Amino acid sequence: MDHVILVNEEDKQIGTMEKMEAHLKGVLHRAFSVLVFNKKGEMLLQKRAQSKYHSGGLWSNACCSHPRPGETLTEATKRRMKEELGIDAQPQYLYKFQYKAELVDLIEHELDHVYVCEFDGKPVINLEEVEDWVYVDPTLLKSKIKENPEEYTFWLKEIIKNYEQHV
């Protein structure tokens, strides 16, 4: 069973909880999102596998997950980039934000640490995590989100709204 790190508003660890229980109860926990750009400035998006416990089939940023108890965010971002996309990179911290989203049958309440890195190749996707991927121009992505917001994860929409003020 996977556990997440519970945090307070100041991002101080206050405990751990089984991942699904934390999402059912809407308890604030630590998460991360990695933005991957190629040399042309296009953003790598992944389409989440339909089998994911939430937001399956939606487009999202390249990689998002939770650090394990005892694991740093630096270690977790590197691990999940390799597991989900076959990318061996060390993303760099950009900023963090908190959000709470009520999804169909659970609540995402996360203190999300946003990381960024550059990668120019084709990812080698883990089909248990990702069903498709694409590089997209960030300006085009904004208009696509505006046209069809239901096709994108909640946190990606939040990141795109606030990204430019952090770079």
N, C-alpha and C positions, 0 to 999 in steps of 0.2 A: 504493500500500500504506500502510495506517495503521500508525503506530508508537506505542508507549506509553512512558511515562517510568518507568524502573526506579528503585526507591528502596531504601534500607536501612531498618532498623527505626525509625530516627529521622526518616524521611521526607526524607532528603537524596538528591538525584538522584545516581545512580551510572552512568547510561547510558540508552540507548534500545534497543528491540527491536521487531521487527515484531509486531503485535498477536496474530496467531494463534500465532506461535512462543512468545510469552510465556505464552499460555494453555495450549499443549500441554506446555510445560516446567514450568509452575507457578511462574514467577518473580514475586517481589513487585513490584508496580507501582502507580502512583498512579491512583485512580479517584474518582468523585464520585457522590453520590445526592442528588437534589433532592426535598424533600417540599413539596407544594403544598397549602395549606388555603384554603377559602373563608371568608367572614365568619361562617358558622354553625359553623366549627370542623371541617368535614368534610374528609377527606383525599382528594385526587385520586389515583386509581390508574389505571395503564395496563395493558392486556393486551398483552404483547409479541407482535409479528408472528410468525407461524409460521415465516417465512423467516429469522429471526435465527439466528446461528451457534450460539447456545446459549439455553436457557431460553425458547424460542419457545412461545407460547400460555399462558405463566404470567402471573399478575397480579403487578405490581411497583409501586414508588413512581412518581411522575409522570415522572421523568426520571433516567437513570443512564448514565454513559459514562466516557470517559477524556480528560484534557487532552492536547492534541497537544504534541510537543516544542516549546519556545519559547512556549507559550501558558500564561497563568496560569489558575488554577482559576476565578477571577472571570470571565475572558473565556470559558472553556470552558462554565461553567454557563449563562451568558447565551446563547451560541451554540446549545447543544444544546436549550435550552428552546424557542427559536425554530424550530429544525430539526424537532424531534420533535412539538411541540404547538402551534406557532404563537403561543406566549406570549412577549411582549416584557416581560421582568421581570428584575430583578437580585436573585437569591437571596442570602441572608445566611448566612455560615458559622455552623454550630452546634457540631460536634465531629467527630472522626475516630476510626476504629477499624480494626483489621486483622482479616481473616478469610481462611480457606483452605477451599475447598469443592471436593471432587472430584465433577465432574459426569460425564455419560455418557462423553465422550471427551476431556475437557479439565479443567484445574484452574484455578479462579478463586482467585488469591492476591493480594488487593488491600489497599492502605491506602486506605480509603474515607473521603472527606471528605463529611460530611453537611451539606447546605444546606437552607434553608427560605424560603418566600415565600408571599405571599397572592395569590390570583387568584380572581375571582368569576364569570368568564364560562365559555363553552364552548370547550374547546380545538379548534383546527383541526388534526386529527391527520395525520401523514405516514404513509400506509398501508404504506410500506416498513419503518417502525419500530414502529408501533402499530396493533393491529387493533380495539381497543375502549377505552373509558374509563368511569369512574364516580366519583362522589363518595361516600364512605362515612364513617360515624361511626367514629372510632378505636376505641371500645369494641366496637362490632359487628365491626370488622375483626379485633380480637384473638380473638373467639370463632369467627369464620369460619376464621381461620388454625388454631386449635386443632382444629376439626372436619375440615378438609381441607387439611393442610399441603402436600400435593403440588401444590396449585393456585397456590402462591406462590413467588416467587424466594427463594433462600437468603438473600440480603442483606436483603431486605425483612423477613423473619422476624427477623433479627438486629437491624435498626433498631427494629422495633416492641418487641422485648424490652427495649431500652435507652434508648429515646427519652425517656421521662418524667424520667429522672435528668439530662437535659441541657437541659431547658427551664425 
